[in-house]
Amino acid sequence: MSELIQTSDDALMAEALALAARGRGATSPNPMVGALVTQRGYVVGRGYHARAGGRHAEVVALDEAGDAATGGWLYCTLEPCCHKGRTGPCVERIVQAGLAAVVVGVEDPDPRVRGAGIRYLRERGISVTVGVREAEATRLNEAFFTVQRRARPFVTMKVALSLDGKIAVAPGERTQLTGHEASAHAHDVRGVVDAIAVGSETVVVDDPLLTARGAERQRPLVRVVFDTRMRTPPTARLLGTLDAGPVVIVTTEAGVARWPDRAGGLERAGAVVEVLPARDPAAALSRLLVHDVSDLLLEGGALLHQSMWGAGLVDRVRLYLAPVVLGETGVAWVPLGQVSIATLGESAPRWLGRDLLLETDVHRVD
Ligand SMILES: NC(=O)c1ccc[n+]([C@@H]2O[C@H](COP(=O)([O-])OP(=O)(O)OC[C@H]3O[C@@H](n4cnc5c(N)ncnc54)[C@H](OP(=O)(O)O)[C@@H]3O)[C@@H](O)[C@H]2O)c1
């Protein structure tokens, strides 16, 4: 037996959510899930989903609880699954364990579940409560919910910006705008997302690596270039780092028809060339689901940001504001009237060394 608890469903769900968050960066395309088993005021089992393909949180918690689960309660941040994926359905295991009650954070939006797990348990006499800390449970898995509801990844538009709204000192000039702390923060974020995307001009100008440097990363990082004309050189540094993860070049049928040699050259250099019928930002994002991209960081440049923003495909804006002015020659970001700094200011700004981090949600999932 573990420690005695004198606490509410709310507090136990908060602990299950904290357990779930331990899987951040490792479970995609699966959701992060945490679970607790209690018995007569004691927590007798704890679990979380540690990686895609691994045991589900409920199973880990029930394994830990063993016989002590009989007649106990299960707290689970997401509705237990009732379909057989890479592991068996959790609801069967819950029934076998002889639990008396299950408390669920939020219903699973996966069409194979969507309440069916809850119904299965109720039909077998288990009391089920749904919606404890529901908003937090939903936000924890905002990428998973976005994939299920919108059939595309969760998109965070990230930019480093000067005080006068510029992203580079001049066209064609690679510019490091932010200081060490902001860069470290950006690399930590790269450590947990599924993919980073840039426009082709950014590859041509900056020749970036798009890797998560200094951050611990447990899975390959997909790097995506939106590049109809396939101007990404086969010698790009990106393609020299395929051990960090695949490089996906998004182009169109017309692009391949016009520049077949470029497509072939990129494939020979190890890139995956994704060919869409036409240039369509929404279709391009949906196509990324085949690469298990649920959480996408859109790193720029301005044209790509503008196109995704204009199509209503941005869920979050993350802006690193650097205390520099680049003046007339600087490369402008999207017109600031469009992505309102005032709205960004509503989020709690945070200093990262000399730079200011502003972050706001455009579409909320809860
Ligand atoms: N400060 C920052 O945070 C930051 C971040 C990244 C880049 N930058 C800077 O930004 C500059 C490059 O930005 P940029 O605006 O000129 O170019 P960009 O956004 O990097 O790339 C634009 C190109 O992407 C291709 N593309 C493919 N699909 C697209 C779509 N749906 N929407 C828009 N473009 C699409 C287009 O070429 P095709 O027609 O061939 O498809 C387009 O010309 C560089 O100076 C770079 O250093 C700054």
The ligand as an ORCA input file, in Angstrom:
! r2SCAN-3c Opt
* xyz 0 1
  N      13.356     35.642    -37.424
  C      12.818     34.456    -37.640
  O      12.200     33.874    -36.736
  C      12.980     33.775    -38.966
  C      12.565     32.443    -39.092
  C      12.681     31.853    -40.350
  C      13.174     32.588    -41.412
  N      13.579     33.869    -41.222
  C      14.071     34.650    -42.347
  O      13.020     34.765    -43.266
  C      13.547     34.977    -44.571
  C      12.826     34.053    -45.525
  O      11.446     34.312    -45.425
  P      10.560     34.481    -46.705
  O       9.273     35.023    -46.252
  O      11.323     35.250    -47.750
  O      10.413     33.018    -47.269
  P       9.931     31.605    -46.639
  O       8.608     31.779    -46.002
  O      11.032     31.018    -45.850
  O       9.812     30.727    -47.954
  C       8.894     31.143    -48.937
  C       8.825     30.139    -50.035
  O       8.216     28.959    -49.548
  C       7.580     28.309    -50.626
  N       6.236     27.869    -50.269
  C       5.709     26.644    -50.479
  N       4.470     26.558    -50.052
  C       4.169     27.739    -49.542
  C       3.006     28.247    -48.961
  N       1.916     27.502    -48.774
  N       3.030     29.520    -48.555
  C       4.139     30.281    -48.694
  N       5.279     29.843    -49.246
  C       5.274     28.571    -49.677
  C       7.487     29.311    -51.750
  O       8.373     28.880    -52.747
  P       7.785     27.952    -53.905
  O       6.930     28.821    -54.736
  O       8.939     27.379    -54.625
  O       6.979     26.905    -53.211
  C       7.952     30.606    -51.149
  O       8.662     31.415    -52.066
  C      15.012     34.706    -44.469
  O      15.682     35.935    -44.445
  C      15.173     34.012    -43.143
  O      16.414     34.284    -42.542
  C      13.494     34.466    -40.024
*
